[in-house]
Amino acid sequence: MAIISCPQCQKSISDKHTACPHCNITLGDMDANAKQRLASRTKMQQHQSLMNQSFIALLLFLGGFLVLYWQHPTPGSWQQTACYTAIGVGVVWYLVNRVRLVFLKRKN
């Protein structure tokens, strides 16, 4: 009995399981090629999800910066605080997603 990772959810399961107890995908009737395709498709979906999140974070950063640049909110107002918050959250979220993408590519 060996521990393998599920091609769908990437969680550890026994190689004797016919279905993953975490995501309920049927593994008994899949050959090695089908499992490889499923793992590849899952990894591609994770990559696309992280890219979409990075894009949203970049839009959040740029939106906060552009409002701050064009609107010139009064110092100490809630608009200025909202702009600085959007810029900060956008930068941090973008950087975290880029690091997650690097780890996803290294995982192979």
C-alpha positions as CSV (number, residue, x, y, z in Angstrom):
1,M,0.0,0.0,0.0
2,A,1.5,3.3,-1.1
3,I,0.4,6.9,-0.5
4,I,-0.2,8.8,-3.7
5,S,-1.7,12.2,-4.5
6,C,-5.1,12.5,-6.0
7,P,-4.9,13.8,-9.6
8,Q,-7.9,16.1,-8.9
9,C,-7.4,17.7,-5.5
10,Q,-3.7,16.8,-4.9
11,K,-4.4,15.5,-1.4
12,S,-2.7,12.3,-0.1
13,I,-4.7,9.1,-0.6
14,S,-3.9,5.4,-0.6
15,D,-3.3,3.7,-4.0
16,K,-5.9,1.1,-3.0
17,H,-8.8,3.6,-3.0
18,T,-11.2,3.4,-6.0
19,A,-12.4,6.9,-5.3
20,C,-10.8,9.9,-3.6
21,P,-12.4,10.5,-0.2
22,H,-11.8,14.2,-0.4
23,C,-13.2,15.1,-3.9
24,N,-15.1,11.9,-4.7
25,I,-13.5,11.4,-8.1
26,T,-13.5,7.8,-9.3
27,L,-10.0,6.5,-9.8
28,G,-10.6,2.8,-10.2
29,D,-11.5,2.9,-13.9
30,M,-8.8,5.5,-14.9
31,D,-5.5,4.4,-16.5
32,A,-2.2,6.3,-15.9
33,N,-2.7,8.4,-19.0
34,A,-6.1,9.6,-17.9
35,K,-4.8,10.4,-14.4
36,Q,-1.9,12.4,-16.0
37,R,-4.3,14.4,-18.1
38,L,-6.6,15.1,-15.2
39,A,-3.6,16.3,-13.0
40,S,-2.4,18.5,-15.9
41,R,-5.8,20.0,-16.4
42,T,-6.2,20.7,-12.6
43,K,-2.8,22.4,-12.5
44,M,-3.7,24.5,-15.5
45,Q,-7.0,25.6,-13.8
46,Q,-5.0,26.5,-10.7
47,H,-2.6,28.5,-12.8
48,Q,-5.4,30.3,-14.6
49,S,-7.2,31.1,-11.3
50,L,-4.0,32.7,-9.9
51,M,-3.5,34.7,-13.0
52,N,-7.0,36.0,-12.8
53,Q,-6.5,36.9,-9.2
54,S,-3.3,38.7,-10.1
55,F,-5.1,40.7,-12.7
56,I,-7.8,41.7,-10.3
57,A,-5.2,42.8,-7.7
58,L,-3.4,44.8,-10.3
59,L,-6.7,46.5,-11.3
60,L,-7.3,47.3,-7.6
61,F,-3.9,48.8,-7.2
62,L,-4.2,50.9,-10.4
63,G,-7.7,52.0,-9.5
64,G,-6.6,53.3,-6.1
65,F,-3.6,55.0,-7.6
66,L,-5.5,56.7,-10.5
67,V,-8.2,58.0,-8.2
68,L,-5.5,59.3,-5.9
69,Y,-3.8,61.0,-8.8
70,W,-6.8,62.5,-10.6
71,Q,-9.2,63.2,-7.8
72,H,-6.7,64.7,-5.3
73,P,-8.8,63.8,-2.2
74,T,-8.4,66.0,0.8
75,P,-5.8,64.8,3.3
76,G,-7.3,62.7,6.1
77,S,-10.6,62.1,4.3
78,W,-12.1,58.7,3.8
79,Q,-11.5,58.9,0.1
80,Q,-7.7,59.2,0.6
81,T,-7.8,56.4,3.2
82,A,-9.7,54.2,0.7
83,C,-7.2,55.0,-2.1
84,Y,-4.2,54.1,0.2
85,T,-6.0,50.9,1.3
86,A,-6.7,49.9,-2.3
87,I,-3.1,50.5,-3.3
88,G,-1.8,48.5,-0.3
89,V,-4.1,45.6,-0.7
90,G,-3.6,45.5,-4.4
91,V,0.2,45.4,-4.1
92,V,0.2,42.8,-1.4
93,W,-2.3,40.6,-3.1
94,Y,-0.5,40.8,-6.4
95,L,2.9,39.9,-4.8
96,V,1.4,37.0,-2.9
97,N,-0.2,35.6,-6.1
98,R,3.0,35.9,-8.0
99,V,4.8,33.9,-5.3
100,R,2.1,31.3,-5.4
101,L,2.5,31.0,-9.2
102,V,6.2,30.5,-8.7
103,F,5.6,27.7,-6.2
104,L,2.9,26.1,-8.5
105,K,5.4,26.0,-11.4
106,R,8.2,24.6,-9.2
107,K,5.9,21.8,-7.8
108,N,5.7,19.8,-11.0
